[in-house]
Amino acid sequence: MGRKRTTASDAAAIKLHIIETAENLFRQMGYAKTTVTDIAKELGMSQANIYRYFPSKASINEAICDRLVHHIESQCWESLVRDGSPTERLKRFIIEYHKTVKSSIIKEKRLYDMVAVAMDEHWSVIQGHSERIKDLLKIIIEQGIASGEFRHVNSLKMAKAVHGSLAVFIYPSLLEHEINDEENDSGQDSLDEDLDQLLDLILHGLISRDK
């Protein structure tokens, strides 16, 4: 009698279990120190079984980082569904994005290490995340144009420009340097002040002069 065939739903559940277990180990031990053997031992399964679902440790990390960036996006999306003018929603979205990245990645060093590896080895995950964020920015800008609150601009180009201007507040390696500088600067919360100044500049360029 042959081995029972794994159904698609069972395979998905096993993959998710592997991902969640690996993420916990990466958080506890660090990405570099965790091996596939450690993951298999924690799960009570063989390494060969792990490799049935993921060809390498790097591919597990890719899946974890994909989950992480989608979590960040969902947090930002929640800031969009609340009431407010396009100006208020754009500010809220950008501030929430910065805070979520800061709290989710930078304040947890081992999680940051996973993302840093992903940015080197799995750029498509980060690139896909950036494209989805730019799409959300584009939607807000188009809503502002439609309401007459924002001047008529190319919404796609403006979304790209806004996203690019936020790099130091959202990209882990740049944000880490800024946080370290902030902590060495007599405890002053200069990073948030810098973001407020940037938001003023962005909105000054977007607000319709007819308002």
C-alpha positions, 0 to 999 in steps of 0.5 A: 500500500502506497504512501497517502498522497498529500492534498493541496490543503494539507501541503499549504498547512505544512508549508505555513507550519514550517514558515511559522516555526522557522520565523520563531527560530530566526527571531530567537537565534538569528537568521545566520545561526539557524539551520534547516536541521534546527527547523526540522528538529523543532518541527519533529520532521526530517530535513528531507521533508522540509526540502519537499516544500522549500529548496533551501533556508533562503527560500523559507526566509523569502516566504517569511519576508513576503508575509512580513511586507504584506503585514506592513501593507495591511497595517497601512491599508487600515489607515486608509479606510478611516474617514478624512480628506485626501490630505489627512489620509495621505499624511496618516498613510505615510506616518503609519507606514513609517511607524510600522516599518520602524516597529516591525523591523528596526526595533527587532534586530533579528527580524531586521537581519532577515529582511536585510538578507531578503533585500540582497537575495530576494529583491523581487519580494521587496520590489513587489512590496514597493510597487503595491505601496506606490499603487496605494499612494497613487489611489490617494493622490487620484482621490485628491485630484478628483475632489479638487483638493490636489492639483492636476498631476500625473498620479503615477509619477507623483506616487513614485516621487513621493515613495522615493522621497520616503526612502530614509524613513522606510528602507531598513538599512537607511532607517537604522542609521537614522535611528542610531543617529537619533539615539545619539542625539541627546534623545531628541525625536528628530526623525519624526520631526524630519518626517513632518517637514517632508510631509509639509513639503509633499503636501505643499507640492500637491495642494491645489492653489484654488483651495 
